[in-house]
Amino acid sequence: MTVKHVCHTPGLMENRVRDWREQAGWSQGELARRLGVSRQTINAVETDKYDPSLPLALRMAKLFAVPVDQLFLDSWEPEA
């Protein structure tokens, strides 16, 4: 899968939630319903305004049947 957008906000992770949601043929509202969250939460995650909680990230990964690191990409590197 190709990542369609890049995170430009320092401190937030790049994510592929929109890509996986669209591949599943779901609206933001449908994904929100399946996860038990608001559509606004899904929108905030997809537009890199909000990093989801660990439980929500794990539910997303389980729903899409992919590892968490295929949904969320963290470019952080520890200092040497």
PASEBA-1860 file (N, C-alpha, C; in nm, 3 decimals):
! residues 80
1> MTVKHVCH> 0.084/-0.118/0.000/0.000/0.000/0.000/0.088/0.124/0.000 ~ 0.051/0.225/-0.076/0.126/0.349/-0.085/0.068/0.450/0.011 ~ 0.154/0.520/0.084/0.109/0.625/0.174/0.077/0.748/0.090 ~ -0.040/0.804/0.109/-0.084/0.916/0.027/-0.054/1.052/0.088 ~ -0.023/1.056/0.215/0.004/1.184/0.278/0.120/1.171/0.375 ~ 0.180/1.284/0.407/0.296/1.285/0.495/0.265/1.375/0.613 ~ 0.305/1.333/0.730/0.283/1.410/0.852/0.378/1.529/0.855 ~ 0.323/1.649/0.873/0.405/1.769/0.880/0.401/1.831/1.019
9> TPGLMENR> 0.333/1.769/1.112/0.320/1.823/1.247/0.420/1.755/1.338 ~ 0.517/1.833/1.394/0.615/1.771/1.482/0.550/1.701/1.600 ~ 0.599/1.583/1.634/0.548/1.511/1.749/0.435/1.414/1.718 ~ 0.372/1.426/1.602/0.267/1.334/1.565/0.321/1.231/1.468 ~ 0.257/1.116/1.468/0.298/1.009/1.378/0.226/1.019/1.246 ~ 0.292/0.977/1.141/0.228/0.962/1.011/0.138/0.839/1.020 ~ 0.023/0.844/0.956/-0.064/0.727/0.962/-0.125/0.694/0.828 ~ -0.169/0.571/0.815/-0.231/0.519/0.693/-0.377/0.482/0.715
17> VRDWREQA> -0.438/0.536/0.817/-0.576/0.500/0.850/-0.669/0.530/0.732 ~ -0.655/0.646/0.672/-0.742/0.682/0.559/-0.726/0.580/0.446 ~ -0.601/0.543/0.416/-0.576/0.447/0.308/-0.648/0.315/0.334 ~ -0.635/0.263/0.457/-0.698/0.135/0.490/-0.850/0.147/0.494 ~ -0.901/0.260/0.544/-1.046/0.281/0.548/-1.103/0.284/0.407 ~ -1.038/0.360/0.318/-1.087/0.370/0.181/-1.079/0.235/0.110 ~ -0.972/0.160/0.137/-0.960/0.027/0.076/-1.074/-0.064/0.121 ~ -1.119/-0.047/0.245/-1.231/-0.126/0.297/-1.366/-0.078/0.245
25> GWSQGELA> -1.366/0.043/0.184/-1.490/0.097/0.130/-1.579/0.161/0.235 ~ -1.520/0.203/0.346/-1.596/0.261/0.456/-1.584/0.413/0.459 ~ -1.690/0.478/0.503/-1.686/0.622/0.532/-1.621/0.641/0.669 ~ -1.588/0.764/0.700/-1.537/0.793/0.834/-1.641/0.755/0.938 ~ -1.767/0.781/0.910/-1.874/0.747/1.003/-1.884/0.597/1.028 ~ -1.870/0.517/0.921/-1.876/0.373/0.936/-1.758/0.321/1.017 ~ -1.639/0.371/0.991/-1.523/0.329/1.071/-1.543/0.368/1.216 ~ -1.591/0.489/1.239/-1.617/0.535/1.376/-1.716/0.443/1.446
33> RRLGVSRQ> -1.824/0.406/1.377/-1.925/0.317/1.436/-1.863/0.183/1.473 ~ -1.782/0.127/1.385/-1.720/-0.003/1.411/-1.623/0.003/1.528 ~ -1.561/0.120/1.550/-1.463/0.134/1.658/-1.524/0.190/1.787 ~ -1.647/0.238/1.781/-1.710/0.294/1.900/-1.658/0.432/1.937 ~ -1.622/0.511/1.834/-1.575/0.648/1.857/-1.654/0.742/1.766 ~ -1.629/0.872/1.777/-1.700/0.968/1.693/-1.633/0.981/1.556 ~ -1.711/1.026/1.460/-1.656/1.053/1.327/-1.549/1.160/1.336 ~ -1.566/1.256/1.427/-1.468/1.363/1.445/-1.334/1.306/1.491
41> TINAVETD> -1.336/1.201/1.572/-1.212/1.137/1.616/-1.140/1.077/1.496 ~ -1.213/1.008/1.410/-1.152/0.948/1.291/-1.095/1.057/1.202 ~ -1.170/1.165/1.183/-1.121/1.275/1.101/-0.993/1.334/1.159 ~ -0.989/1.352/1.290/-0.869/1.410/1.354/-0.748/1.318/1.339 ~ -0.769/1.187/1.349/-0.659/1.092/1.330/-0.611/1.098/1.185 ~ -0.704/1.093/1.091/-0.666/1.090/0.950/-0.598/1.218/0.903 ~ -0.630/1.330/0.964/-0.570/1.458/0.924/-0.452/1.496/1.012 ~ -0.400/1.398/1.087/-0.280/1.417/1.169/-0.296/1.526/1.275
49> KYDPSLPL> -0.417/1.544/1.325/-0.441/1.639/1.433/-0.446/1.571/1.568 ~ -0.450/1.438/1.567/-0.466/1.362/1.691/-0.403/1.225/1.674 ~ -0.315/1.189/1.769/-0.265/1.052/1.775/-0.360/0.972/1.862 ~ -0.411/0.860/1.813/-0.507/0.784/1.894/-0.442/0.722/2.017 ~ -0.524/0.693/2.116/-0.476/0.621/2.234/-0.427/0.484/2.192 ~ -0.349/0.421/2.276/-0.300/0.287/2.246/-0.416/0.189/2.227 ~ -0.518/0.188/2.314/-0.630/0.096/2.291/-0.699/0.119/2.157 ~ -0.717/0.245/2.117/-0.781/0.273/1.989/-0.692/0.229/1.873
57> ALRMAKLF> -0.563/0.254/1.882/-0.471/0.210/1.776/-0.473/0.058/1.762 ~ -0.478/-0.012/1.874/-0.483/-0.158/1.870/-0.615/-0.208/1.809 ~ -0.726/-0.142/1.842/-0.855/-0.180/1.782/-0.855/-0.157/1.632 ~ -0.796/-0.044/1.589/-0.787/-0.015/1.446/-0.707/-0.124/1.375 ~ -0.593/-0.160/1.432/-0.508/-0.263/1.372/-0.584/-0.396/1.364 ~ -0.654/-0.430/1.471/-0.730/-0.556/1.472/-0.842/-0.552/1.367 ~ -0.912/-0.440/1.358/-1.021/-0.426/1.261/-0.971/-0.442/1.118 ~ -0.856/-0.381/1.087/-0.800/-0.390/0.952/-0.713/-0.515/0.933
65> AVPVDQLF> -0.694/-0.592/1.040/-0.613/-0.714/1.037/-0.471/-0.688/0.987 ~ -0.410/-0.581/1.042/-0.272/-0.546/1.011/-0.198/-0.512/1.140 ~ -0.067/-0.523/1.142/0.010/-0.480/1.259/-0.002/-0.329/1.278 ~ 0.006/-0.284/1.402/-0.004/-0.141/1.434/0.097/-0.060/1.352 ~ 0.217/-0.115/1.331/0.319/-0.037/1.260/0.292/-0.026/1.110 ~ 0.188/-0.092/1.060/0.145/-0.069/0.922/0.041/0.043/0.916 ~ -0.018/0.077/1.029/-0.113/0.188/1.035/-0.046/0.319/1.076 ~ 0.048/0.309/1.168/0.112/0.427/1.225/0.263/0.418/1.209
73> LDSWEPEA> 0.321/0.521/1.150/0.465/0.525/1.123/0.527/0.635/1.208 ~ 0.623/0.598/1.289/0.689/0.694/1.376/0.832/0.713/1.328 ~ 0.866/0.834/1.290/1.001/0.862/1.239/1.098/0.899/1.351 ~ 1.053/0.895/1.474/1.140/0.930/1.588/1.257/0.834/1.597 ~ 1.374/0.889/1.623/1.494/0.809/1.645/1.557/0.852/1.777 ~ 1.605/0.759/1.858/1.670/0.798/1.984/1.801/0.869/1.958 ~ 1.834/0.960/2.048/1.963/1.029/2.036/2.076/0.933/2.067 ~ 2.184/0.950/1.998/2.300/0.862/2.018/2.372/0.895/2.147
END
